[in-house]
Amino acid sequence: MDYTIFYREELSCTGGWDDESSWDVFISAFNSSERVSKVFELVNAANKHWIIQPDYGYEVDEYPQTNSFGPYSNNEAEFIKSYFNDSDMENLCQLRICIDITGFIKPYMMHLIFMLKRLGVKKLDVIYSEPARYADKEKTTFSDKEVFEIRQVYGFAGMHKPDVSKDILIIGSGYDDELISKIADNKNHCKKLQIFGLPSLRPEMYQENILNSHKASEAIGAGIRTAGSTYFAPANDPFVVATELSRVFQQEREKKGINTYLCPLATKPQALGFILFYLTECQNEPVSIIYPFCRSHSKETSIGISKISKYTLEF
Amino acid sequence: MIENKNNPFDITKAVDFSDKEINDYWVDLSGDSGFIKMVKPTSPMPMFILGGKGSGKTHLMRYYSYAAQKLRFEGDIVEGIREDGYIGTFLRCGGLNANRFHHQDSDINWSLLFSYYMDLWLSQLILMVINDATKNCDKFAGCEEKICEEIFELFSRPNEDELPPKDIGNLIGVLHGLQRQLDLAINNYSFSPLGMENVKILTAPGKLVFAIPQIISKYFQPFKDIRFLYLIDELENLTEDQQKYVNTIVREKEAPCSFKIGARLYGLRSFSTYSANEVNKEGSEYELLHLDEYLRNISSATYNKFAKKLCFRRLSEAGFIVPDIKGIETDIKKIANFFEIDEKSNFLKKSTSFVELKYEGEIRPYFERLKKQLLKARQGNEKSIPLSAKNIDSIINYLACSEYPLLEKVNIYLLYQDWGKSNNLVESAKIISEECQKFTVDNSYQCRQKQRLNHFQADFFAQLLRECNLKQRYLGVSDFIDMSGGLPRNLLTILKHIYQWSVFNNEAPFVGNNKISVSSQREGVLEASDWFFRDARIVELNGTVIQDSISKLATLFRDIRFSDKPAECSISTFSADLTSISATAQKTIKASVERSLLISIPGGQRDRNTKRIDSKFQLNPMLAPRWDLPVHRRGAIALSTVEVNAIFDPEYTDSLNELLQRRIGRMTAPAFGKGKFQTSSQNDLIDQFGD
């Protein structure tokens, strides 16, 4: 399936957005990055919600007290359920909703989008702000790396078949080689494919990404340049990612690959591509999104803001 | 760069092999140690196969699975299975996504649901195997309907009028439908718990697992006497409670079924069962095969041959070498010739020729160091060593043996030994010199040099390399085999990295008479060693505790090895009384063993003072290059309780600095533990330990 027909738009970093970029509800996940707070200020919405995720470990006096929801639980299903209960949003399918995924930790973002679709939302705007650079280049740590659980993300668990001999694992490989290794080790039996962000958000980030993921090559089972197991899609374009996933998926199906596991570990737009592909093509299939759950995440990983993109998902 | 052929060692994990490759790359142990004798696939006794990462569990289990079995029989599969006496159904627990079967604050009986789910899963697998094995078998067609009917009867069906499927394919479809119903309810439970109300468990736990083989062997005569072997791999992916179910079917096993269950060393969480909470006992309910321990304990000649056969199989399958008509014995001898190694020579003269080349006309670095120590000792007003500059020069002249740098190192070591005992170091040096001269003429001459060389040759050579600012040497396939420590994957990983470096260095490895350079071997080995250390990251014990502890231990070994007067030769092993150490230290050591960072040495070590038998552990030789340590195990140091705690328990790390200063100080000139001088090597250690 070709997802590139979906709308994608660049928004000005200084505001002055048109009426198309105003919403009934705007949902953003709070963290200390400038790119998160700035977009929250710039957005024109009737209701703006701050999501407080427990993984960042903020004290009560550190996060916004108005229109903030959380921190409830580090179980994404319970979290989103509590958020919906507390936010009193009704007739979701009638609302114009926008999510800024920049500060979201991926499982919360995945389950939120899954639930919005399940509750009847047909069209959803998503914003992502790109950093000028990551704080410590390729050594930037995004999580504490203490993976306490690797499991299917709620809402993204498939119905798998007992013949696991042709299983595949598609990893959206990011900066964190430990997470890549852990996921590869957890689905040890799968043939591993990797999708890298190219073009990357910034020119140097591709090199940094490759340097890091090379450290996981032993767990992946082959070198990163092994033909037929490495794919590329722009790090900031979920629609190309989804299209590439769709193509790879069909290709593996033809090779009799049955059970498929997806694991988005790179940028949020890449993860958004995984979500879109899954919700469009994989529900009720032997396909799951799995994720390494860490206990805590860094509150601030980037410096500056270089670009704001708006993606419109249609289900 | 030369044209890059496919790296013959690129695949290091059996999971990445096709079924055909599982057979093609199969290598057995020679003689009575063969795998079939260990695994006993036709035995009714269940077996747990434990092993570290890369010990070969998965290859072993897949080799006995039906998918590999059928490729070994070109003609009649049913007859082939009859000949084998078993049919293997292979299950990977990683495919079950077992952590779906747990939700906090839920009143659902998840254990029961998991048991039912696994029964359905195993049933589909065994039926798929039977369906494939009998697809061209007329005899089976004659009884297929009856078999399906009887298996269908095993389910309590809400709709009694539902007709049984007539063939195995449709029966699998029915079971898969039941599995999908379960999947739907379980997967949606977190956001739609009401779906669970529709779930019905239609069979008793374990019933399908035993009854399906019984029904098949009852109606299908060719399989009447064969063993239905469930090969359950990756048990570590199941929770303790879920393993209880596996233990229960092991305990309650019924003919004609049996089990081989594979798990990593840390993967066995429980031996208890749901059968009145009884605990399975080794020898009674199951046998235990500890694979890497087994491979470490067979004779080194057998393991060596097995490892070389592994290499040869890779190289021949990839077309690098052609099997010799004289057989495998000739083939495996070729492997060693592909690597450049140090030439044998008297007192390592050739291997140490770099000393002469590098320091021609200059004082050699170890004599420079000795000179400084002797001067320092004089400045320190050591009453027993009244040394003039002339005396110091005399000592150095006596100890010199310029043709054999290795003997110069031995001579210095002997002087260090005399240092504390002798009032006259010049006289000591003179005696050492006389002995040395006789030894160089007749290397069977019994002297202290000969004794020390027997023990410390590798360490003295390592010190020479270091003192001349050269990197340590881990060369030749024998070293690599020793480094693998009973984990064949480690050997393949080393060779994989060496191959990559060799290609990068334009060497055309494993082709003709080409030899892989020292530099490629060294880089490859270091890379493999780093990978092994990195790969052992564990989260259970606050992330880096285990790695930090191993790092401290290895640094201690390194500082002993490169000290002036090492207490033990080829140090990579320690013994300790584990009963007296802290709970955290015990936990860290246990986890290190389970992750193969430490190797437990059977039999332990008798403590010199108390005669108590202490536990003994070797640092995995894969880690040796990372810390310039020896790959061969010889000496062992006894660590005290406080030292073990300081290394393996973060709570006691503060005391480590002082404890290790004391230990290394005893091996360091000029004070040798008398507390007056602190050396640079001690400072290194302190830095490493984060003082």
HADDOCK unambig.tbl for C-alpha pairs under 7 A between the chains (distance, minus, plus):
assign (segid A and resid 77 and name CA) (segid B and resid 190 and name CA) 6.10 0.50 0.50
assign (segid A and resid 77 and name CA) (segid B and resid 191 and name CA) 6.26 0.50 0.50
assign (segid A and resid 146 and name CA) (segid B and resid 539 and name CA) 5.54 0.50 0.50
assign (segid A and resid 146 and name CA) (segid B and resid 543 and name CA) 6.24 0.50 0.50
assign (segid A and resid 147 and name CA) (segid B and resid 539 and name CA) 6.57 0.50 0.50
assign (segid A and resid 151 and name CA) (segid B and resid 99 and name CA) 6.50 0.50 0.50
assign (segid A and resid 154 and name CA) (segid B and resid 190 and name CA) 6.87 0.50 0.50
assign (segid A and resid 155 and name CA) (segid B and resid 188 and name CA) 6.74 0.50 0.50
assign (segid A and resid 157 and name CA) (segid B and resid 187 and name CA) 5.78 0.50 0.50
assign (segid A and resid 159 and name CA) (segid B and resid 180 and name CA) 6.18 0.50 0.50
assign (segid A and resid 159 and name CA) (segid B and resid 183 and name CA) 5.77 0.50 0.50
assign (segid A and resid 162 and name CA) (segid B and resid 121 and name CA) 5.88 0.50 0.50
assign (segid A and resid 162 and name CA) (segid B and resid 124 and name CA) 6.93 0.50 0.50
assign (segid A and resid 162 and name CA) (segid B and resid 125 and name CA) 6.40 0.50 0.50
assign (segid A and resid 164 and name CA) (segid B and resid 95 and name CA) 6.36 0.50 0.50
assign (segid A and resid 187 and name CA) (segid B and resid 94 and name CA) 6.34 0.50 0.50
assign (segid A and resid 188 and name CA) (segid B and resid 15 and name CA) 6.94 0.50 0.50
assign (segid A and resid 189 and name CA) (segid B and resid 15 and name CA) 5.17 0.50 0.50
assign (segid A and resid 191 and name CA) (segid B and resid 16 and name CA) 6.78 0.50 0.50
assign (segid A and resid 221 and name CA) (segid B and resid 11 and name CA) 6.52 0.50 0.50
assign (segid A and resid 222 and name CA) (segid B and resid 10 and name CA) 6.56 0.50 0.50
assign (segid A and resid 222 and name CA) (segid B and resid 11 and name CA) 6.98 0.50 0.50
